[in-house]
């Protein structure tokens, strides 16, 4: 299929069924990188909004909704704009937060923890929300970063179709690269709406994932990090 000069492969119904049968309900991340086509950013944001609005309108019509109703007629464009500019804005590398490092003038060489960072992501298997908290920590190696930047890194990787395992590793890898240290820890606990609102419909379970590198692979340092999360 080719739209606005951009080629993409459209899976047949049979291929989609086989793909679902292979993956099933397993929330498996196949790679550290979010799966994107090579031409993912050839379309402008405006063009993406136009195409998504058109296709979402088709979905609504297929469901039998009356798009002449005042409450519904603006929904396709609202959804399209939300996808591109908000909840999936983390797909675009141009939206990756820039990080400015500062000299560690106080010579602080202990663990710095930023905990309870609230995020909203979306399960890439069902496109429903993942709502959770991220806790990140690092040990400075000569440079430190403004605390809000840690939040922004979390939000950037949350704002895309995700699996929690991949998101955890992506945040950890990004922080290591930005901070110039291997001493980074990331822990995420989250509710998955694909579990609570459909399928098994378990509203109480949560998923916890963690990534530890450098000094945090030592049990004593890891325990210190986890202790701070209980404060």
Steps between C-alpha positions, in 0.01 A plus 500: 500500500623849420359818652630853435816355349570279803502125449391256768406134510139427588454159659213290375234377741661154487846642576360702791329190641820295474696783663254513792507122537880516522512778761171427673452698822870491589645843567838440347747765390704379204760780498629794698393724211138586435408326170481776239510496120792671329261761354326572832575872495461587133147628558453830680300508821219677314487226235498230767209671675306513173554132427426380853183712516380346173565143613354555847189638336475174305528302824222702660278459197565126495391485864173664395553837670320805362775748411248777437433510875646811664680291761669272244571700187823649633626178657712367210711816486521526879626143522748553215643815657523327838688207346756712314548794736448337838479133589725371218724807468790301645531307174657802331871547585464878466294493820772331704585733792834676484709454810738757647750367751648709779819472698452307821622793711390344827691179421186302579593137433209310651181367344258757361145364473207656316198291592127486431522647149146455371469397135239391249612267222300283260527125455615434144295181481158657568566879500348545845666686789778386729488718811786489743790644691867502411782521753845587368836543668860569409837562658669806354835471326610864505182637340140539622173574325195711586241283672220587257705350217471157661122535485515615139703196396240271657215684327676488162526121502148461643343699217498226241349154454696304759567183690612562855814288476627699202407833655698414815810416297463801270487741794802333660703511180408863430600609849834321477578673172383844618665490841823336392481232767414132519369546854128522419191328639143503367198338661148523359172380650188539290138402442427369150154576367535213255488278809241690706252620236494196270608137494546376856368833639721499808482851648743434788815357345804714418811434295846581638814518286852614586832575335823519702842581364843595632510540878132409527583142411660476845240370743576760769456792257184346357361452851575863585309614190201279584504625861458859381191400302326402824545844665 
